[in-house]
């Protein structure tokens, strides 16, 4: 039987350093991840509201933003564009 994974989306996650910060925070909260890519994370288990809030708070300290489902549906998950 295959375990279900949960997708989380993180705004401003644009570098290897960001990936390392996210991995560290997931481990700190006891969340087992399958994939940590720029802007997207897949974890193996359900995430409680408390874990989600703690992850969001911890990521904000590093200027990363955990997006809520409604923000993703509204298209707010796009990366910021920078002038060339």
C-alpha positions as CSV (number, residue, x, y, z in Angstrom):
1,X,0.0,0.0,0.0
2,X,1.4,3.4,-1.0
3,X,1.4,6.2,1.5
4,X,-0.4,9.5,0.6
5,X,1.8,12.5,0.4
6,X,0.7,16.1,1.2
7,X,1.9,19.0,-1.0
8,X,2.9,22.3,0.7
9,X,3.8,25.4,-1.3
10,X,6.3,27.9,0.0
11,X,6.7,31.4,-1.4
12,X,10.2,33.0,-1.8
13,X,12.0,29.6,-1.7
14,X,14.6,30.4,-4.4
15,X,17.9,28.9,-3.3
16,X,19.7,25.9,-1.9
17,X,19.9,27.8,1.4
18,X,16.1,28.0,1.4
19,X,15.8,24.3,0.8
20,X,18.1,23.6,3.7
21,X,16.1,25.9,6.0
22,X,12.8,24.2,5.0
23,X,14.3,20.7,5.5
24,X,15.6,21.7,9.0
25,X,12.2,23.1,10.0
26,X,10.3,20.0,8.8
27,X,12.7,17.7,10.7
28,X,12.3,19.9,13.8
29,X,8.5,19.4,13.7
30,X,8.9,15.6,13.1
31,X,7.5,15.9,9.5
32,X,8.9,13.3,7.1
33,X,9.4,14.8,3.6
34,X,9.7,13.0,0.3
35,X,10.5,16.0,-1.9
36,X,11.8,19.4,-1.1
37,X,12.0,21.5,-4.3
38,X,12.1,25.2,-4.8
39,X,8.6,26.4,-3.8
40,X,7.2,22.9,-3.2
41,X,7.4,20.3,-0.5
42,X,5.8,16.9,-0.2
43,X,5.4,15.3,3.2
44,X,4.4,11.7,4.0
45,X,1.7,12.3,6.6
46,X,-1.1,14.6,7.5
47,X,0.0,17.9,9.0
48,X,-1.9,19.1,12.0
49,X,-3.2,22.7,12.2
50,X,-0.7,23.2,15.1
51,X,2.2,21.9,13.0
52,X,1.2,24.0,10.0
53,X,1.0,27.1,12.2
54,X,4.4,26.4,13.8
55,X,6.0,25.7,10.3
56,X,4.5,28.9,9.0
57,X,5.8,30.9,11.9
58,X,9.3,29.4,11.8
59,X,9.6,29.9,8.0
60,X,8.6,33.6,8.3
61,X,11.6,34.1,10.5
62,X,13.7,33.2,7.4
63,X,11.5,35.3,5.2
64,X,9.8,32.3,3.6
65,X,6.0,32.1,3.4
66,X,3.9,28.9,3.7
67,X,1.0,29.4,1.4
68,X,-2.5,28.5,2.4
69,X,-4.6,26.4,0.0
70,X,-6.8,29.4,-0.9
71,X,-3.8,31.5,-1.8
72,X,-2.6,28.8,-4.2
73,X,-6.0,28.5,-5.9
74,X,-6.1,32.3,-6.3
75,X,-2.7,32.3,-8.1
76,X,-0.7,34.0,-5.3
77,X,2.0,31.3,-5.4
78,X,3.9,32.8,-8.3
79,X,7.4,33.8,-7.6
80,X,8.1,37.5,-7.7
81,X,9.5,38.8,-10.9
82,X,12.7,40.9,-10.8
83,X,13.6,43.6,-13.3
84,X,16.4,42.7,-15.7
